[in-house]
Amino acid sequence: MTPYRDWDHDSGIRAYEIGEACIDVEFKDGHVYRYSYLRPGRAEVEHMAGLARSGEGLNGYINRVVRKRYERKLR
C-alpha cells in the first residue's frame, strides 16, 4: 500500500492502494475497506483516488459523502 501523505497531519487514513476499479483504504485503526465501482460507484472511487494521490481530503470525503457505502471490509 502507498502511505497517505496527509499534509495537515489530521487524517484517520494511513495508506491506500488504487486498483483498476477500486481503492482500498487503510485507516489508522488498522481496518482496511474496499470501495469499488460497484459500491459506492465509479464517480466516488475516481474522486477518492484523486484525493488519495494528492494526500489531502480523503478522510473528509469518506466521512461526508461515502460514509458506510464500501464494498467490503478486508480486515
Phi and psi in radians as a Rosetta constraint file:
Dihedral C 1 N 2 CA 2 C 2 CIRCULARHARMONIC -1.609 0.35
Dihedral N 2 CA 2 C 2 N 3 CIRCULARHARMONIC 2.223 0.35
Dihedral C 2 N 3 CA 3 C 3 CIRCULARHARMONIC -1.061 0.35
Dihedral N 3 CA 3 C 3 N 4 CIRCULARHARMONIC 2.393 0.35
Dihedral C 3 N 4 CA 4 C 4 CIRCULARHARMONIC -1.397 0.35
Dihedral N 4 CA 4 C 4 N 5 CIRCULARHARMONIC 2.220 0.35
Dihedral C 4 N 5 CA 5 C 5 CIRCULARHARMONIC -1.116 0.35
Dihedral N 5 CA 5 C 5 N 6 CIRCULARHARMONIC -0.815 0.35
Dihedral C 5 N 6 CA 6 C 6 CIRCULARHARMONIC 0.867 0.35
Dihedral N 6 CA 6 C 6 N 7 CIRCULARHARMONIC 1.212 0.35
Dihedral C 6 N 7 CA 7 C 7 CIRCULARHARMONIC -0.939 0.35
Dihedral N 7 CA 7 C 7 N 8 CIRCULARHARMONIC -0.605 0.35
Dihedral C 7 N 8 CA 8 C 8 CIRCULARHARMONIC -1.554 0.35
Dihedral N 8 CA 8 C 8 N 9 CIRCULARHARMONIC -0.100 0.35
Dihedral C 8 N 9 CA 9 C 9 CIRCULARHARMONIC 0.989 0.35
Dihedral N 9 CA 9 C 9 N 10 CIRCULARHARMONIC 0.687 0.35
Dihedral C 9 N 10 CA 10 C 10 CIRCULARHARMONIC -2.248 0.35
Dihedral N 10 CA 10 C 10 N 11 CIRCULARHARMONIC 0.256 0.35
Dihedral C 10 N 11 CA 11 C 11 CIRCULARHARMONIC -1.673 0.35
Dihedral N 11 CA 11 C 11 N 12 CIRCULARHARMONIC 2.698 0.35
Dihedral C 11 N 12 CA 12 C 12 CIRCULARHARMONIC -1.608 0.35
Dihedral N 12 CA 12 C 12 N 13 CIRCULARHARMONIC 0.149 0.35
Dihedral C 12 N 13 CA 13 C 13 CIRCULARHARMONIC -1.805 0.35
Dihedral N 13 CA 13 C 13 N 14 CIRCULARHARMONIC 2.365 0.35
Dihedral C 13 N 14 CA 14 C 14 CIRCULARHARMONIC -1.731 0.35
Dihedral N 14 CA 14 C 14 N 15 CIRCULARHARMONIC -0.774 0.35
Dihedral C 14 N 15 CA 15 C 15 CIRCULARHARMONIC -2.748 0.35
Dihedral N 15 CA 15 C 15 N 16 CIRCULARHARMONIC 2.959 0.35
Dihedral C 15 N 16 CA 16 C 16 CIRCULARHARMONIC -2.627 0.35
Dihedral N 16 CA 16 C 16 N 17 CIRCULARHARMONIC 2.807 0.35
Dihedral C 16 N 17 CA 17 C 17 CIRCULARHARMONIC -2.454 0.35
Dihedral N 17 CA 17 C 17 N 18 CIRCULARHARMONIC 2.104 0.35
Dihedral C 17 N 18 CA 18 C 18 CIRCULARHARMONIC -1.668 0.35
Dihedral N 18 CA 18 C 18 N 19 CIRCULARHARMONIC 2.169 0.35
Dihedral C 18 N 19 CA 19 C 19 CIRCULARHARMONIC -1.827 0.35
Dihedral N 19 CA 19 C 19 N 20 CIRCULARHARMONIC -3.006 0.35
Dihedral C 19 N 20 CA 20 C 20 CIRCULARHARMONIC -1.169 0.35
Dihedral N 20 CA 20 C 20 N 21 CIRCULARHARMONIC -0.648 0.35
Dihedral C 20 N 21 CA 21 C 21 CIRCULARHARMONIC -2.391 0.35
Dihedral N 21 CA 21 C 21 N 22 CIRCULARHARMONIC 0.461 0.35
Dihedral C 21 N 22 CA 22 C 22 CIRCULARHARMONIC -2.790 0.35
Dihedral N 22 CA 22 C 22 N 23 CIRCULARHARMONIC 2.960 0.35
Dihedral C 22 N 23 CA 23 C 23 CIRCULARHARMONIC -2.429 0.35
Dihedral N 23 CA 23 C 23 N 24 CIRCULARHARMONIC 2.275 0.35
Dihedral C 23 N 24 CA 24 C 24 CIRCULARHARMONIC -1.739 0.35
Dihedral N 24 CA 24 C 24 N 25 CIRCULARHARMONIC 2.313 0.35
Dihedral C 24 N 25 CA 25 C 25 CIRCULARHARMONIC -2.126 0.35
Dihedral N 25 CA 25 C 25 N 26 CIRCULARHARMONIC 2.167 0.35
Dihedral C 25 N 26 CA 26 C 26 CIRCULARHARMONIC -1.749 0.35
Dihedral N 26 CA 26 C 26 N 27 CIRCULARHARMONIC 2.157 0.35
Dihedral C 26 N 27 CA 27 C 27 CIRCULARHARMONIC -1.570 0.35
Dihedral N 27 CA 27 C 27 N 28 CIRCULARHARMONIC 2.837 0.35
Dihedral C 27 N 28 CA 28 C 28 CIRCULARHARMONIC -1.117 0.35
Dihedral N 28 CA 28 C 28 N 29 CIRCULARHARMONIC -0.336 0.35
Dihedral C 28 N 29 CA 29 C 29 CIRCULARHARMONIC -1.413 0.35
Dihedral N 29 CA 29 C 29 N 30 CIRCULARHARMONIC 0.010 0.35
Dihedral C 29 N 30 CA 30 C 30 CIRCULARHARMONIC 1.671 0.35
Dihedral N 30 CA 30 C 30 N 31 CIRCULARHARMONIC -0.224 0.35
Dihedral C 30 N 31 CA 31 C 31 CIRCULARHARMONIC -1.311 0.35
Dihedral N 31 CA 31 C 31 N 32 CIRCULARHARMONIC 2.497 0.35
Dihedral C 31 N 32 CA 32 C 32 CIRCULARHARMONIC -2.145 0.35
Dihedral N 32 CA 32 C 32 N 33 CIRCULARHARMONIC 2.267 0.35
Dihedral C 32 N 33 CA 33 C 33 CIRCULARHARMONIC -2.129 0.35
Dihedral N 33 CA 33 C 33 N 34 CIRCULARHARMONIC 2.480 0.35
Dihedral C 33 N 34 CA 34 C 34 CIRCULARHARMONIC -1.787 0.35
Dihedral N 34 CA 34 C 34 N 35 CIRCULARHARMONIC 2.241 0.35
Dihedral C 34 N 35 CA 35 C 35 CIRCULARHARMONIC -1.995 0.35
Dihedral N 35 CA 35 C 35 N 36 CIRCULARHARMONIC 2.258 0.35
Dihedral C 35 N 36 CA 36 C 36 CIRCULARHARMONIC -2.331 0.35
Dihedral N 36 CA 36 C 36 N 37 CIRCULARHARMONIC 3.053 0.35
Dihedral C 36 N 37 CA 37 C 37 CIRCULARHARMONIC -1.058 0.35
Dihedral N 37 CA 37 C 37 N 38 CIRCULARHARMONIC -0.480 0.35
Dihedral C 37 N 38 CA 38 C 38 CIRCULARHARMONIC -1.266 0.35
Dihedral N 38 CA 38 C 38 N 39 CIRCULARHARMONIC -0.706 0.35
Dihedral C 38 N 39 CA 39 C 39 CIRCULARHARMONIC -2.735 0.35
Dihedral N 39 CA 39 C 39 N 40 CIRCULARHARMONIC 1.990 0.35
Dihedral C 39 N 40 CA 40 C 40 CIRCULARHARMONIC -1.566 0.35
Dihedral N 40 CA 40 C 40 N 41 CIRCULARHARMONIC -0.197 0.35
Dihedral C 40 N 41 CA 41 C 41 CIRCULARHARMONIC 2.400 0.35
Dihedral N 41 CA 41 C 41 N 42 CIRCULARHARMONIC 2.833 0.35
Dihedral C 41 N 42 CA 42 C 42 CIRCULARHARMONIC -1.059 0.35
Dihedral N 42 CA 42 C 42 N 43 CIRCULARHARMONIC -0.849 0.35
Dihedral C 42 N 43 CA 43 C 43 CIRCULARHARMONIC -1.030 0.35
Dihedral N 43 CA 43 C 43 N 44 CIRCULARHARMONIC -0.758 0.35
Dihedral C 43 N 44 CA 44 C 44 CIRCULARHARMONIC -1.149 0.35
Dihedral N 44 CA 44 C 44 N 45 CIRCULARHARMONIC -0.756 0.35
Dihedral C 44 N 45 CA 45 C 45 CIRCULARHARMONIC -1.140 0.35
Dihedral N 45 CA 45 C 45 N 46 CIRCULARHARMONIC -0.743 0.35
Dihedral C 45 N 46 CA 46 C 46 CIRCULARHARMONIC -1.099 0.35
Dihedral N 46 CA 46 C 46 N 47 CIRCULARHARMONIC -0.703 0.35
Dihedral C 46 N 47 CA 47 C 47 CIRCULARHARMONIC -1.138 0.35
Dihedral N 47 CA 47 C 47 N 48 CIRCULARHARMONIC -0.751 0.35
Dihedral C 47 N 48 CA 48 C 48 CIRCULARHARMONIC -1.077 0.35
Dihedral N 48 CA 48 C 48 N 49 CIRCULARHARMONIC -0.706 0.35
Dihedral C 48 N 49 CA 49 C 49 CIRCULARHARMONIC -1.089 0.35
Dihedral N 49 CA 49 C 49 N 50 CIRCULARHARMONIC -0.717 0.35
Dihedral C 49 N 50 CA 50 C 50 CIRCULARHARMONIC -1.119 0.35
Dihedral N 50 CA 50 C 50 N 51 CIRCULARHARMONIC -0.741 0.35
Dihedral C 50 N 51 CA 51 C 51 CIRCULARHARMONIC -1.140 0.35
Dihedral N 51 CA 51 C 51 N 52 CIRCULARHARMONIC -0.693 0.35
Dihedral C 51 N 52 CA 52 C 52 CIRCULARHARMONIC -1.075 0.35
Dihedral N 52 CA 52 C 52 N 53 CIRCULARHARMONIC -0.804 0.35
Dihedral C 52 N 53 CA 53 C 53 CIRCULARHARMONIC -1.105 0.35
Dihedral N 53 CA 53 C 53 N 54 CIRCULARHARMONIC -0.617 0.35
Dihedral C 53 N 54 CA 54 C 54 CIRCULARHARMONIC -1.354 0.35
Dihedral N 54 CA 54 C 54 N 55 CIRCULARHARMONIC -0.344 0.35
Dihedral C 54 N 55 CA 55 C 55 CIRCULARHARMONIC 1.362 0.35
Dihedral N 55 CA 55 C 55 N 56 CIRCULARHARMONIC 0.366 0.35
Dihedral C 55 N 56 CA 56 C 56 CIRCULARHARMONIC -2.668 0.35
Dihedral N 56 CA 56 C 56 N 57 CIRCULARHARMONIC 2.332 0.35
Dihedral C 56 N 57 CA 57 C 57 CIRCULARHARMONIC 1.646 0.35
Dihedral N 57 CA 57 C 57 N 58 CIRCULARHARMONIC -0.102 0.35
Dihedral C 57 N 58 CA 58 C 58 CIRCULARHARMONIC -1.159 0.35
Dihedral N 58 CA 58 C 58 N 59 CIRCULARHARMONIC -0.813 0.35
Dihedral C 58 N 59 CA 59 C 59 CIRCULARHARMONIC -1.065 0.35
Dihedral N 59 CA 59 C 59 N 60 CIRCULARHARMONIC -0.763 0.35
Dihedral C 59 N 60 CA 60 C 60 CIRCULARHARMONIC -1.109 0.35
Dihedral N 60 CA 60 C 60 N 61 CIRCULARHARMONIC -0.714 0.35
Dihedral C 60 N 61 CA 61 C 61 CIRCULARHARMONIC -1.113 0.35
Dihedral N 61 CA 61 C 61 N 62 CIRCULARHARMONIC -0.759 0.35
Dihedral C 61 N 62 CA 62 C 62 CIRCULARHARMONIC -1.072 0.35
Dihedral N 62 CA 62 C 62 N 63 CIRCULARHARMONIC -0.785 0.35
Dihedral C 62 N 63 CA 63 C 63 CIRCULARHARMONIC -1.161 0.35
Dihedral N 63 CA 63 C 63 N 64 CIRCULARHARMONIC -0.654 0.35
Dihedral C 63 N 64 CA 64 C 64 CIRCULARHARMONIC -1.489 0.35
Dihedral N 64 CA 64 C 64 N 65 CIRCULARHARMONIC -0.704 0.35
Dihedral C 64 N 65 CA 65 C 65 CIRCULARHARMONIC -1.923 0.35
Dihedral N 65 CA 65 C 65 N 66 CIRCULARHARMONIC -0.909 0.35
Dihedral C 65 N 66 CA 66 C 66 CIRCULARHARMONIC -1.405 0.35
Dihedral N 66 CA 66 C 66 N 67 CIRCULARHARMONIC -0.724 0.35
Dihedral C 66 N 67 CA 67 C 67 CIRCULARHARMONIC 0.925 0.35
Dihedral N 67 CA 67 C 67 N 68 CIRCULARHARMONIC -2.161 0.35
Dihedral C 67 N 68 CA 68 C 68 CIRCULARHARMONIC -1.669 0.35
Dihedral N 68 CA 68 C 68 N 69 CIRCULARHARMONIC 0.314 0.35
Dihedral C 68 N 69 CA 69 C 69 CIRCULARHARMONIC -1.537 0.35
Dihedral N 69 CA 69 C 69 N 70 CIRCULARHARMONIC 1.058 0.35
Dihedral C 69 N 70 CA 70 C 70 CIRCULARHARMONIC -1.715 0.35
Dihedral N 70 CA 70 C 70 N 71 CIRCULARHARMONIC 2.773 0.35
Dihedral C 70 N 71 CA 71 C 71 CIRCULARHARMONIC -1.271 0.35
Dihedral N 71 CA 71 C 71 N 72 CIRCULARHARMONIC -0.813 0.35
Dihedral C 71 N 72 CA 72 C 72 CIRCULARHARMONIC -2.872 0.35
Dihedral N 72 CA 72 C 72 N 73 CIRCULARHARMONIC 2.801 0.35
Dihedral C 72 N 73 CA 73 C 73 CIRCULARHARMONIC -1.624 0.35
Dihedral N 73 CA 73 C 73 N 74 CIRCULARHARMONIC 2.172 0.35
Dihedral C 73 N 74 CA 74 C 74 CIRCULARHARMONIC -1.540 0.35
Dihedral N 74 CA 74 C 74 N 75 CIRCULARHARMONIC -0.557 0.35
